Amino acid sequence: QLRPDLPAGHIAMGHYYYWGKLDYDNALKELDIAARRQPNSLDVIFGMAAIERRRGHWKDAIANFQKAYQLDPRSSDIVFNLAETYNLVREYDQAIRFYDKGISIEPDGAYPRMEKLLAMLLAGASEDSVGQQLREGGVGGLAAHDVEGGDGQPLDDHLHAEQLELPEIGGEDLVEL
């Protein structure tokens, strides 16, 4: 028999409602109950942040991810989710800052490097500067000269502004706070 006053059961039910049922209201209710007993639980705070982001409540999501980050600044999951959320709300400078933190935590990871390059482009960086970043730092340990383009030539042969084909982004593709 589970004791209803223990936070662990409410955390588990919150995750069940979030992941299993996509029932965000009940997931938040369960995590809120757990938060009353464990206000600094990373499981609770991170779960609430993820739910709020899924619901499009960007300010609440960022606030909770920031709180989780304050509690555990070396967690790559927290750092990457915070960076991704800033990217979604077009706060690219903050996104890039947290992608850089993620890269410092996991220097061989490709994901934060690729997402950082995307955030740089979305922030208005030139394709040349992004190409230079790729040539210097690579992505996940691979530099542009190590990766072949579609024609078998090294990718760094293709990293010129006039040759890059980037998708247009705008209108309904953008997220509002």
C-alpha positions, 0 to 999 in steps of 0.5 A, spaced: 500 500 500 502 506 497 502 512 502 498 518 499 502 523 503 509 521 500 511 525 494 514 519 490 507 516 488 505 523 486 511 524 482 510 517 478 503 519 477 505 526 474 509 522 469 504 517 468 499 523 466 504 527 462 507 521 458 502 516 458 496 519 458 498 526 455 493 529 460 497 535 462 492 538 467 492 532 472 500 531 471 501 538 474 496 537 479 500 531 481 506 534 481 504 540 485 502 536 490 509 533 490 512 540 490 508 542 497 512 536 500 519 537 496 519 544 493 526 543 491 525 536 487 529 536 480 524 531 478 518 535 480 521 542 477 523 539 471 517 535 470 513 542 471 517 545 466 516 540 461 509 540 461 508 548 461 513 548 455 508 542 452 502 547 453 505 553 450 506 556 457 513 559 455 514 564 461 512 558 466 517 553 462 523 558 462 522 559 470 521 552 472 527 550 467 531 556 470 530 554 477 532 547 475 538 550 473 540 553 479 539 547 483 543 543 478 547 547 473 551 541 471 545 537 468 546 537 461 538 535 460 536 541 464 541 546 460 539 543 453 532 543 455 533 551 457 537 552 451 531 549 446 526 553 450 529 559 449 530 557 442 523 556 441 521 563 444 526 566 439 531 569 445 537 566 441 542 570 445 540 566 451 539 559 447 546 560 444 549 562 451 546 555 454 548 551 448 555 553 450 554 551 457 551 544 454 557 544 450 562 545 456 558 539 459 558 534 454 564 537 449 563 531 444 555 531 443 553 533 436 546 536 438 548 542 442 553 544 437 548 543 431 542 547 435 547 552 437 549 553 429 541 553 428 540 559 433 546 563 430 543 563 423 536 564 426 539 570 430 542 573 424 549 571 423 551 570 416 552 563 413 560 565 413 560 566 420 556 559 422 561 556 416 567 558 420 564 556 427 563 549 423 570 549 420 573 551 427 569 547 432 566 541 428 559 538 430 560 532 435 568 531 434 567 532 426 569 538 423 567 540 416 573 537 412 571 530 415 564 530 412 562 529 405 557 533 402 552 530 397 557 530 391 563 526 395 567 533 396 568 535 403 563 539 406 567 545 408 568 546 400 560 547 400 560 552 406 560 559 402 554 563 403 552 563 396 552 555 396 548 554 402 541 553 401 537 555 408 529 554 409 525 560 410 522 561 416 517 566 418 509 567 419 506 561 423 512 557 424 514 562 429 512 562 436 510 567 440 510 568 448 
